[in-house]
Amino acid sequence: MATIPKLKTTRKVRRRRTAEFRPFGGLPRISIMDRYLSNEMISPFLFGVGSFSSIALAIGSLFELIRLITDAGLNVFTAMQIFALQLPGFMVYSFPMSVLLATLITYSRLSADGEITALRSCGISVVRLIAPALVLSLMVSGLTFMFNEVIVPSANLQAKNTLKAALNQENPQFKSKDIFYQQYGKITQPDGTTEDGLVRSFYARRFDGQKMIDLTVLDFSQGKVQQVLSSESATWQPSQNVWEFNNGTTYIINADGSYHSILKFDQQKLRLPRAPLDFAQELRNPEEMNITELRHYIDLVHQSGNFKEERKLDVRLQQKYALPFICVVFALVGSPLGIRPQRTSAAKGFGVSVLIIFGYYLLLFICQALGQVEILSPFLAGSEPKRYARVHASDSSS
């Protein structure tokens, strides 16, 4: 008797759906389009950083180092070390240009291949298309700011010290002679009113890093010279916030210019500003300072009454503020130029963008010069090139 085979019954296994892990809950996920556009921009951006940095280094540093190797006997290894230390300072200027190059090349290729048309037919707006470029530019702006604040100042200072040490040149860490500092503030007039003017003049013939030697202090707090202090040396006492003068003489002067009294002393402590010491200990350039250090130095220069130097430093400060944001402006230039429908290649748009780049940096140096000679305010001298780039961004968008 034949047996009837048993039929295999299939059991439907109901899979349990696990909840999707989203650590940032309410934030929208990155879409496939955003990831695709971002990946397409990374390679041109890195290529631009390498290319523009190499060109800038060759023009601004490499030729000079080669000359020092052949003429001054600079060690090749030391030259390579200096070259590496100078690299971050040139890279920060390549970041905005690389953003422009990356956005232009990426969107030009997408437009030439018809991908922009396909995305637009799906209802995606131009603003949504360039959103990844804006996000990239914001990230590069943050990177530029971090380089300018953390890496570039210390690297430039170390490169300068390494070069001077290799060439056996003097590399003082402070002003060693003729320390002249003027303190400005409120002075009392004979009629009892107050106005801004020179309060105190401080001069030291020499400075050894800790002690001021052969110094003279003139007191103008009453409008005219009221006291003259002459001392062999003076040191700053940080625990008491006072200057300690040694082996000196104080001359009290009458209103008619005659001496009222002459007081000699072995040691005298006066509560005067610490600014002359800070001023003598600061020898760095603006490229070797971050924003906080530069602002502090500008305050010292302002108190000393050197308004020409103060204006020069103010222009450099405004440029430090403006440089990171040019990355966003250049992204707004490159993206519309690339998206613009055209049958030709991206050569025309690339040529326009190159002209914009050189125009921007040319205007940057011109505005810096105009700001230093007081034709433009420091704010305009630092931000006018950025406004120039914004105009081109609006033109390319239209």
C-alpha positions as CSV (number, residue, x, y, z in Angstrom):
1,M,0.0,0.0,0.0
2,A,1.5,3.3,-1.1
3,T,2.0,5.9,1.5
4,I,0.9,9.4,0.8
5,P,3.8,11.9,1.3
6,K,3.2,14.6,3.9
7,L,3.0,18.0,2.4
8,K,5.4,20.6,4.0
9,T,3.6,23.5,5.3
10,T,5.2,26.8,5.3
11,R,5.1,28.9,8.3
12,K,5.1,32.6,7.9
13,V,7.6,34.0,10.3
14,R,6.6,37.4,11.4
15,R,9.7,39.5,11.8
16,R,9.6,42.0,14.4
17,R,10.6,45.5,13.3
18,T,13.1,47.1,15.5
19,A,12.9,50.8,16.1
20,E,15.5,52.8,14.2
21,F,18.2,54.3,16.3
22,R,18.3,58.0,15.7
23,P,20.5,59.7,18.4
24,F,19.4,63.2,17.3
25,G,15.7,62.3,17.1
26,G,14.1,65.4,15.6
27,L,16.9,66.3,13.3
28,P,16.4,65.4,9.6
29,R,18.5,62.6,8.2
30,I,21.0,63.3,5.4
31,S,19.4,62.5,2.1
32,I,21.0,60.4,-0.6
33,M,21.2,63.6,-2.8
34,D,23.1,65.5,0.0
35,R,25.6,62.6,0.4
36,Y,26.1,62.3,-3.3
37,L,26.7,66.1,-3.8
38,S,29.0,66.3,-0.8
39,N,31.1,63.3,-2.0
40,E,31.4,64.9,-5.4
41,M,32.7,68.1,-3.9
42,I,35.3,66.6,-1.6
43,S,37.8,65.6,-4.3
44,P,37.9,69.0,-6.1
45,F,38.2,70.7,-2.8
46,L,41.2,68.7,-1.7
47,F,42.7,69.1,-5.2
48,G,42.2,72.9,-4.9
49,V,43.8,73.0,-1.4
50,G,46.8,71.1,-2.7
51,S,47.2,73.1,-5.9
52,F,46.6,76.6,-4.6
53,S,48.7,76.0,-1.5
54,S,51.6,74.7,-3.7
55,I,51.5,77.7,-6.0
56,A,51.4,80.1,-3.0
57,L,54.2,78.4,-1.2
58,A,56.3,78.3,-4.4
59,I,55.9,82.0,-4.9
60,G,56.0,83.2,-1.3
61,S,58.4,80.8,0.4
62,L,60.1,78.1,-1.7
63,F,62.2,80.4,-3.9
64,E,63.4,82.4,-0.9
65,L,64.4,79.2,1.0
66,I,66.3,77.9,-2.1
67,R,68.2,81.2,-2.2
68,L,69.1,80.9,1.5
69,I,70.3,77.3,0.9
70,T,72.6,78.3,-1.9
71,D,73.7,81.8,-0.7
72,A,73.5,81.6,3.2
73,G,74.3,77.9,3.7
74,L,70.9,77.1,5.2
75,N,70.7,73.4,6.1
76,V,68.3,71.5,3.8
77,F,66.6,69.7,6.7
78,T,66.0,73.0,8.4
79,A,64.7,74.5,5.2
80,M,62.2,71.6,5.0
81,Q,61.1,72.2,8.6
82,I,60.6,75.9,7.9
83,F,58.7,75.0,4.7
84,A,56.3,72.7,6.7
85,L,55.8,75.4,9.4
86,Q,54.9,78.0,6.8
87,L,52.4,75.7,5.1
88,P,49.3,76.4,7.4
89,G,49.7,80.1,6.7
90,F,49.3,79.6,3.0
91,M,46.6,76.9,3.3
92,V,44.1,79.3,5.0
93,Y,44.2,81.5,1.9
94,S,43.6,78.5,-0.3
95,F,40.5,77.4,1.5
96,P,38.1,80.0,-0.1
97,M,39.5,79.4,-3.5
98,S,39.1,75.7,-3.1
99,V,35.5,76.1,-2.1
100,L,34.9,78.1,-5.3
101,L,36.7,75.5,-7.4
102,A,34.9,72.5,-5.8
103,T,31.4,74.0,-6.2
104,L,32.0,75.2,-9.7
105,I,33.4,71.9,-11.0
106,T,30.8,69.7,-9.2
107,Y,27.7,71.6,-10.3
108,S,29.1,72.2,-13.9
109,R,29.6,68.4,-14.3
110,L,26.1,67.7,-13.0
111,S,24.6,70.3,-15.3
112,A,26.6,69.0,-18.3
113,D,25.4,65.4,-17.6
114,G,21.8,66.4,-17.3
115,E,21.6,65.5,-13.6
116,I,20.6,69.0,-12.6
117,T,17.7,68.8,-15.1
118,A,16.7,65.5,-13.7
119,L,16.7,66.7,-10.1
120,R,14.8,69.9,-11.1
121,S,12.2,67.8,-12.8
122,C,11.6,66.0,-9.5
123,G,10.6,69.3,-7.9
124,I,13.9,70.1,-6.2
125,S,14.6,73.8,-6.1
126,V,17.9,75.5,-6.8
127,V,18.2,76.6,-3.2
128,R,17.8,73.0,-2.1
129,L,20.4,71.9,-4.6
130,I,23.1,74.3,-3.4
131,A,22.4,73.6,0.3
132,P,25.2,70.9,0.5
133,A,27.6,73.5,-0.9
134,L,26.6,76.0,1.8
135,V,27.0,73.4,4.5
136,L,30.5,72.6,3.1
137,S,31.4,76.2,3.0
138,L,30.3,76.7,6.6
139,M,32.5,73.8,7.7
140,V,35.4,75.2,5.8
141,S,34.8,78.6,7.4
142,G,35.1,77.0,10.8
143,L,38.2,75.2,9.7
144,T,39.7,78.5,8.5
145,F,38.9,80.2,11.7
146,M,40.5,77.4,13.7
147,F,43.6,77.5,11.6
148,N,43.9,81.3,12.0
149,E,43.4,81.1,15.7
150,V,45.2,78.0,16.8
151,I,47.7,76.7,14.2
152,V,48.9,79.6,12.0
153,P,50.1,82.1,14.7
154,S,52.3,79.6,16.6
155,A,53.5,78.0,13.3
156,N,54.6,81.4,11.9
157,L,56.3,82.3,15.1
158,Q,58.2,79.0,15.2
159,A,59.2,79.3,11.6
160,K,60.7,82.8,12.2
161,N,62.6,81.6,15.3
162,T,63.9,78.5,13.5
163,L,65.1,80.6,10.5
164,K,66.9,83.2,12.7
165,A,68.5,80.5,14.8
166,A,69.7,78.6,11.7
167,L,71.2,81.8,10.2
168,N,72.8,82.8,13.6
169,Q,70.8,86.0,13.6
170,E,69.8,87.9,16.7
171,N,66.3,86.8,17.8
172,P,65.3,89.0,20.8
173,Q,62.2,88.1,22.6
174,F,61.7,91.7,23.8
175,K,62.6,95.3,23.0
176,S,66.1,95.7,24.6
177,K,66.6,99.5,24.3
178,D,64.7,102.8,24.0
179,I,61.4,101.7,25.5
180,F,59.1,104.7,25.0
181,Y,55.5,104.5,26.2
182,Q,52.9,107.2,26.5
183,Q,49.7,106.8,28.6
184,Y,46.6,108.7,27.5
185,G,43.6,109.3,29.7
186,K,41.7,112.0,31.6
187,I,43.7,115.0,32.7
188,T,42.5,117.7,35.1
189,Q,42.6,121.3,33.8
190,P,43.3,124.4,36.0
191,D,39.6,125.2,36.0
192,G,38.7,121.8,37.4
193,T,37.4,120.3,34.2
194,T,38.8,117.1,32.6
195,E,39.6,116.2,29.1
196,D,41.4,113.5,27.2
197,G,45.2,114.0,26.8
198,L,48.6,112.7,27.7
199,V,48.7,111.6,31.3
200,R,52.2,110.0,31.7
201,S,55.3,109.5,29.6
202,F,57.5,106.6,30.3
203,Y,61.1,106.1,28.9
204,A,63.7,103.5,29.6
205,R,67.1,103.4,28.0
206,R,67.5,99.6,28.3
207,F,65.5,96.5,29.2
208,D,66.9,93.1,30.1
209,G,63.6,91.2,30.0
210,Q,62.8,91.8,33.7
211,K,64.3,95.2,34.7
212,M,63.9,98.6,33.2
213,I,67.3,100.5,33.4
214,D,68.0,104.3,33.3
215,L,64.4,105.4,33.1
216,T,62.4,108.6,33.3
217,V,58.7,109.1,34.0
218,L,56.9,112.4,33.4
219,D,53.6,113.1,35.1
220,F,51.1,115.3,33.1
221,S,48.0,114.4,35.1
222,Q,47.4,118.0,36.0
223,G,47.7,119.3,32.4
224,K,51.4,120.3,32.8
225,V,54.5,118.5,33.9
226,Q,53.9,118.1,37.6
227,Q,56.5,115.5,38.6
228,V,59.6,114.1,37.0
229,L,60.9,110.7,38.3
230,S,64.4,109.6,37.3
231,S,65.6,106.2,38.5
232,E,68.5,103.8,37.9
233,S,66.2,100.8,37.5
234,A,62.6,99.6,38.0
235,T,61.0,96.2,38.2
236,W,57.3,95.2,38.1
237,Q,56.0,93.5,41.2
238,P,53.0,91.3,40.1
239,S,52.0,90.3,43.6
240,Q,51.3,94.0,44.5
241,N,50.6,95.4,41.0
242,V,53.2,98.2,41.5
243,W,56.5,99.4,40.0
244,E,59.5,99.3,42.3
245,F,61.9,102.1,41.5
246,N,65.5,101.9,42.8
247,N,68.1,104.7,43.4
248,G,66.2,107.6,42.0
249,T,65.1,111.2,42.3
250,T,61.7,112.8,42.2
251,Y,61.4,116.4,41.1
252,I,58.3,118.3,42.1
253,I,57.7,121.1,39.7
254,N,55.6,124.3,40.3
255,A,53.2,125.7,37.8
256,D,55.7,128.3,36.6
257,G,58.2,125.6,35.8
258,S,60.5,126.0,38.8
259,Y,61.5,123.2,41.1
260,H,59.4,123.0,44.3
261,S,61.4,120.2,45.9
262,I,63.8,117.4,45.0
263,L,63.4,114.1,46.8
264,K,66.0,111.3,46.6
265,F,65.1,107.7,47.4
266,D,66.7,104.3,47.6
267,Q,63.5,102.4,46.8
268,Q,60.0,103.6,46.0
269,K,56.9,101.8,45.0
270,L,54.4,103.5,42.7
271,R,51.0,102.1,41.4
272,L,51.5,102.8,37.7
273,P,50.2,100.7,34.8
274,R,51.9,97.5,33.8
275,A,51.5,98.5,30.1
276,P,55.1,99.6,29.5
277,L,56.3,96.1,30.5
278,D,53.8,94.4,28.2
279,F,54.7,96.8,25.4
280,A,58.4,96.0,25.7
281,Q,57.8,92.3,25.8
282,E,55.7,92.1,22.6
283,L,57.7,91.8,19.3
284,R,55.3,89.6,17.3
285,N,53.7,90.5,14.0
286,P,49.9,90.3,13.6
287,E,50.4,87.1,11.6
288,E,51.9,85.6,14.8
289,M,48.9,86.5,17.0
290,N,45.4,85.2,17.3
291,I,42.5,87.6,17.6
292,T,42.6,87.8,21.4
293,E,46.3,88.6,21.5
294,L,46.0,91.1,18.7
295,R,43.1,92.9,20.4
296,H,45.2,93.2,23.6
297,Y,48.2,94.5,21.6
298,I,45.9,97.1,19.9
299,D,44.8,98.3,23.3
300,L,48.5,98.8,24.3
301,V,49.3,100.6,21.2
302,H,46.2,102.8,21.6
303,Q,47.3,103.7,25.2
304,S,50.7,104.6,23.9
305,G,49.3,107.1,21.4
306,N,50.8,105.5,18.3
307,F,47.5,105.9,16.3
308,K,49.1,105.2,12.9
309,E,50.3,101.7,14.1
310,E,46.9,101.2,15.9
311,R,45.1,101.8,12.6
312,K,47.3,99.4,10.8
313,L,46.6,96.7,13.4
314,D,42.9,97.4,13.3
315,V,42.8,96.7,9.6
316,R,44.6,93.4,10.1
317,L,42.1,92.5,12.9
318,Q,39.1,93.2,10.6
319,Q,40.7,91.0,7.9
320,K,41.0,88.1,10.4
321,Y,37.3,88.4,11.1
322,A,36.3,88.6,7.4
323,L,38.5,85.9,5.9
324,P,36.6,82.8,7.2
325,F,33.2,84.1,5.8
326,I,34.5,84.5,2.3
327,C,34.2,80.7,2.0
328,V,30.4,81.0,2.2
329,V,30.4,83.9,-0.3
330,F,32.5,81.9,-2.8
331,A,30.2,78.9,-2.4
332,L,27.3,81.3,-3.5
333,V,29.4,82.3,-6.5
334,G,30.5,78.8,-7.7
335,S,27.2,77.0,-7.2
336,P,25.0,79.2,-9.4
337,L,27.7,79.5,-12.1
338,G,27.9,75.7,-12.3
339,I,24.1,75.1,-12.2
340,R,23.5,77.7,-15.0
341,P,22.4,75.7,-18.1
342,Q,24.9,75.9,-20.9
343,R,26.0,73.7,-23.7
344,T,29.6,74.7,-23.5
345,S,32.1,73.3,-20.9
346,A,32.7,74.9,-17.6
347,A,35.8,76.7,-19.0
348,K,34.0,80.0,-19.3
349,G,32.6,79.8,-15.8
350,F,36.0,78.7,-14.4
351,G,37.6,81.6,-16.1
352,V,35.1,84.0,-14.6
353,S,35.7,82.5,-11.1
354,V,39.5,82.8,-11.5
355,L,39.0,86.5,-12.3
356,I,36.8,86.8,-9.2
357,I,39.5,85.2,-7.1
358,F,42.3,87.4,-8.3
359,G,40.0,90.4,-8.2
360,Y,39.1,89.6,-4.6
361,Y,42.7,89.3,-3.3
362,L,43.8,92.3,-5.3
363,L,41.0,94.3,-3.7
364,L,42.0,92.9,-0.3
365,F,45.6,94.3,-0.6
366,I,44.3,97.6,-2.0
367,C,41.8,98.1,0.8
368,Q,44.5,97.2,3.3
369,A,46.7,100.0,2.0
370,L,43.7,102.5,1.9
371,G,42.8,101.6,5.4
372,Q,46.3,102.2,6.7
373,V,46.5,105.7,5.1
374,E,43.0,106.5,6.7
375,I,41.1,106.7,3.4
376,L,38.9,103.8,4.4
377,S,37.9,102.9,8.0
378,P,39.4,99.6,9.4
379,F,36.0,97.9,9.2
380,L,35.5,98.9,5.5
381,A,39.1,97.9,4.7
382,G,38.5,94.5,6.1
383,S,35.0,93.9,4.8
384,E,34.9,95.7,1.4
385,P,36.5,92.7,-0.4
386,K,33.8,90.5,1.0
387,R,31.1,92.8,-0.3
388,Y,32.8,92.7,-3.7
389,A,32.5,88.9,-3.7
390,R,28.8,89.1,-2.5
391,V,28.0,91.3,-5.5
392,H,29.4,88.7,-7.8
393,A,27.5,86.0,-5.9
394,S,24.2,87.9,-6.5
395,D,25.1,88.4,-10.2
396,S,25.8,84.8,-10.7
397,S,22.6,83.8,-8.9
398,S,20.5,86.0,-11.1
